[in-house]
Amino acid sequence: SSAASDVYKRQVVKLSGKRRNPYVVRKTAGWRYDKEKDKQVQEYIIIGYAPTKADGLQMLAEYNKNPFDVSSSKITFQEIFEKWSASKFPTISDSNVKGYKASYKLCGTLYNKVFKEIKLADLQYVVDTCGKNFPTLRKLKVLFGQMYEYALKNDVCNKNYAEFVDILTYKDRNPNRRDRNKFDKYELDRIWMQQEDKYYQIVLMLIYSGVRISEMLDLLKSDVYLDEQYFDVIDSKTENGTRKVPIADKVLPFFKAWYDDTDSEYLLHTENGEQFKYRNYYDSYFIPLMVNLGFDKTTHCCRHTCISMLAEAKVSQTTIKKIVGHSGAMTLTEKVYTHLDVRELIDAITVSYTHLRAHETGRNL
């Protein structure tokens, strides 16, 4: 009994100095020969640290009752994701992999946290502050569940907090939702007044083409045909999004200016010819331009404005879908029997602009 007590004393030891958790809880991992001391000395593994000796003894008792891999007890959220994804991703589709990676990108506040020390409040914070809508939050919760299942199987933690994460609060709303409102006449006029600025030109190029911002930033010069006034969207977020997009007469000079600007392979590019990354363009260029004009707009408002102008000009829904890449919403007949050539698409864009100006002129008389 005395010997056992001595062992416990050696396993729960108070450290020097002022510490929040001054007691180290350790277990003998083996013995080694110390040349300087000329004797065998113990090697320890650290189980954890405790505020009092009683807490330390309790920690040691729990460890002895249910030993765990001490190295796993310090593993972070990021390391769990890497280990889990290494075994999971080879078994699922590329689209599912992209979905999990997108959800993981929302979890920056968790990356360096020790996984077993993460609490429900930490997970809920990610949900409450990421600004995503319900379908995205549902995918995020699935990721949490998968990671906790992996952690439980590998004795990294003993409780699944993922199942308690609340996303139902956001089922009928987006916490940071901004209405997809179009640019009105006044706002469009203000932007046109800045057309000598090449970065305002991008805004007009977006408005009068209806493309998604990702499609415009990914656009290669090799896919732009200035003489024929169109460009090809080769890669899109939708399966049916690959299409020919007309270049309206009014913004053709802007496309030409960007095309001839540098030797960059991308139509839109940074000052040193590199491709614009979305976050860089949106935060450093688009938002400051909107703030400068006093507008509360997103890049999607450009796309919404184009669609609205086409609809107001009585352009057929089939043509609108063809221009903006809503092919997934087209009927089978529209997909099979629509043979719109590029000139028709250019005319449709031009008609929408002409209609807008005529409408504004009449209203101003």
N, C-alpha and C positions, 0 to 999 in steps of 0.2 A: 504494500500500500504506500509506504514511504517512497519506494523507488518510482512507483507510478506517479506520485505527486511531483517528484523531482523532474520527471520527464515532461509533465505538463508545464512546470515552471520554465523549463528551457524552451518550450514551444510558444509560450505567451510571455513576451519580454517587453519591458518598458524602455522606450528610446529616450535619449537625452534631449534637453531643450524643450521649448514650448511648442506643442503640436496639438492640432484639433483631435487627431487620433494617435495618441502616443504609444499604444500597444501594438506590436507587430505579432501576428499569428503565423507560425511557420511549422513546417514538418521536415524531419530529417530525410534527405534525398539519397544520402550515402556518405561514404568516408573517403578522405584523401590524405596523403602523407604531406605534411608541411615541413619542408627542409629547414626553414629558419627556426621553427619550434622543435624540430626533430621529434615529431609525434604525429599520430593520426588525428585529424580534426573532422568535425562533422560539416557536411554541406547541406544547406537548407533550401527549400522552395517556399516562397512567400504565399500564404493563403489570402492574407488581407491585413487590414489595420482596423483597430477598434478604439473607441473613446475611453473605455474602462477595462480593467482586467476581467471583470465578470462578463462583459460583452465579448472579449477575446476568447475566453473559455467556451462561451456559448457558440461562437463561430467555429472553434476547433471541434467541438462536439458534433455540430451539424456536418462539418466536413468528414469526420470519421464515420458518421452514420451514412452519408451519401457522398463519397469522394467524387470530385469532378476534376477535369483537366484544368489545372491552374492557368496554363497558357491561354486556354479558351476564355477564362474569366476576364481577360483584359482585351479581348478582341473587339474591334470597333464596328459600328454600323456599316461603314464602308467595306471593311474586310469581310463581313458576313455577306454583303451583296456580291462581292467578287467571288467568294467561295460558292455561294448558292448559284450565281449565274453561270459559273464555269460548268456546273453539272446540268443546269436547267436549259440553257440556251440551245445546246446541240439537239435537244429533243422537241423544239417548238419551231413554228414558222418565223420567217424574217419579220413579218408584220407584228407578231406578238413580241418579238425581241425589241422592236422599235418602241412598242407601247410600254414595256417594262422600263426601258432606258429613259423614256420621256418622264415616267412617273418618278424614277430615281433622281432625275435632275431637280425635282421639286424639294428634295430632302436635304438640301445643303446644311441646314442647322443640325442635322443628325450625323453627318459623315464621320466626325472625329469623336463622337460620344462612345464610351464603352457600352456595348450592346446590352449587357445584363443590367446596366444602371439606367437605361432609358425607361421612362415612365409614360403612362397614358397621356399626361399633359404635354409631353414632348411630341408625341405623334399627333395629338389633336392640334397643336400649334401649327404644324405643317399644313394640315387641312384648312384651318381657319385663316391662314395668312397667304396661301398660295394664289388666291384669286381665280381659281378654276371652277368650271361648272360641274354639275352633278355627274355626267358620264366620265369625266376625267377623274373626279374624286373617287368614283367607284373603282377605277383601275388602280388608283393609288392605294386604296384599302386592300385590294387583292394583292398588290406587291407586299404590303406590310404582312398580310396573312401568310404568304409564301415564305418570307424571310423568317418569321417567327416559327413556322413549322420546321424549317431547316434548323434553326437555333435550338429548338426543343429536342429534336432528334439527336443533336450533337452535344447535349448537356451544357449549352452555353447559357441558357436561362431556364427558369422553371415556371414561367407564367406567360401566357399569350395576351398581351395588351391590345393587339390588333383587333381582336373581336369586339372590343369596347369602344373603338373609334367611331365617333358620330359623324355621318355624312348626310343623314336624312334631313338635317336642318337646311341643306342646300338643294334639296330635290327640285324645288320649283323656282329657284333663283340662282343667279351667278353673283357671288359676294362682291365682285368688283365690276359688275356688268356696266358697259357703256353702250348706249343706244347706237345702232348702226345708222346714223343719220347722214344724209347726203349734204354736200356743199350746196348752199343756195346761190342765187344770182349775185348777191353782194359779195359773198366769199369767193366765188369764182372770179369775179372782176378784180378783187384784191390780189388774187394769185397771178392773174394775167398781167397785172401792173408790174409784177416782179419777174417777168419772163426772161429778162437779161441775165438773171442769176441762174446758173446751171443746176443748182439744187432745187430751186422752185420748178425748173423745167421737168425734173423727175416727177414731181407731184402732178403736173399736167399730163405727163406721159402715162402715169398710172390712171388718172381720171378718164382719159380719152382712149384707153385700151381695155380697161376693165380687168386687167390681169391681177392675180394675187401678187403681193409684194415679193414672196419667195420666188415666183416665176420670173419676175423682172430682174431680181438680183442674180439669178442663176443664168440669165440669158447670155449666150455666147454670140460674138459677132458673126461667127460662121452660120448662125441660124437666123440672121437678119438680112432681108432682101430689100434694100432701099429702093431700087428701081421699080420693083413690083409692089412696093408699099405693104409689106407684111413681114411677120417673123413667126418662126415655129416655136411653140412651147413643147419641148421634147419630153421634159420630165415634170410631172405635176403631182400634187398630193392625192388626186383622184385618178382612178383607173382610166376613166374616159377623158381626162383633161388634156391629153396631147392633141394639139390643134394648131391651125393657122390663125393668127391674130392680125387683123388689119391695122395699118398705121394711118390715122386720120390726117388729112391734109394740113390741119392747123398745127399738129405737133411733129410733122415730118422733119422740119428743120432741127428740132431738138434731137431727134434720133440721129440725124446726120452729124450734128456737132459732137455728140458723145462717141459716135462711131469713129470719127477722125481725130479724136482728142489725143490718144496715145496708142502705143502698140499692144496694149492689153488685149487679151483674148476675150475679155468680158465687155459687154456694151457699157454697163455702169461699173465704175471702178474707183478706187481711192486715188489720191494724188500720186501715189507711186505705182499705180497700175494694178494693184491687187484687187481681188474680188471683195465687194462689200459683204461683210457678215451682217446678218439681220440685226443683231443687238446693237452693233456699231452704227449702222445706218439709222435705225429707229431712234436710239437714244441721243446720238450726236448730231443728227441732221434733221430728220423729220419732225421730231418733237420741238426742237428749238425754232424751226420755221413756223410751226403752228403757234407757238407761244409768242413769237414776234408779231404775228398777225392778230393775236388774241382769240384764236380758234381752239375749240376743244374737240379735236378730231383724231381718229386713228387711220392707219393706212387702209383699213377695210372700208372706210368711208369713201375713198376714191373709187373702189370697185362698185360700191353701192350707188354712187352718183352716176357712173357709166350705165349701169343697168336701168336706173330710173330715167335717164335721158333717152335711152333707146325705147323704153316703154311709152314715154310721153310723146315720142315722135311717131307712135303707131307702128314701130318696127315689129315684125312678127315674132312670136315667142320662139319659134324654131330658130330664127336667125340670131336672136339674143342668146339663146343657149349655145349656139355654135360659136359665137364670139367669145363669150366669157367662160366657156368650159363647163357648162351645166349639162353635159351630155348624159350624165347618169339619170337626169330627170326627163330625158327625151323618151317618147314612145318608140316602140319597135319600128313603126312606119316612118317616123321622123329620122331614125338612125339609118334605115335602109334606103329611103327614097329622097333624102336631102342631098342635093348635089350643088351646093352653093359655091360659086367660084369666089376668088379673093376680091374681085372687083365689086361684086355684090356686097361683100362684107364691108369694104371701104366705103361704098355708097351709103350703107346703113349707118355707119359711124358719122359720116359727113352730114347726112340728113338729120341725125339727132342733134348735132351742133347747130345746124342752120335753123332747125325748129326752135331750139332754145333761144337763139339770138332774136328770131322773129317774134317769139312770144314776149321776150323782154322788151323789145322796141315798141311793140304794140301797147304793152302795159305802161311804158314810160311816157307815151304821147299824152 
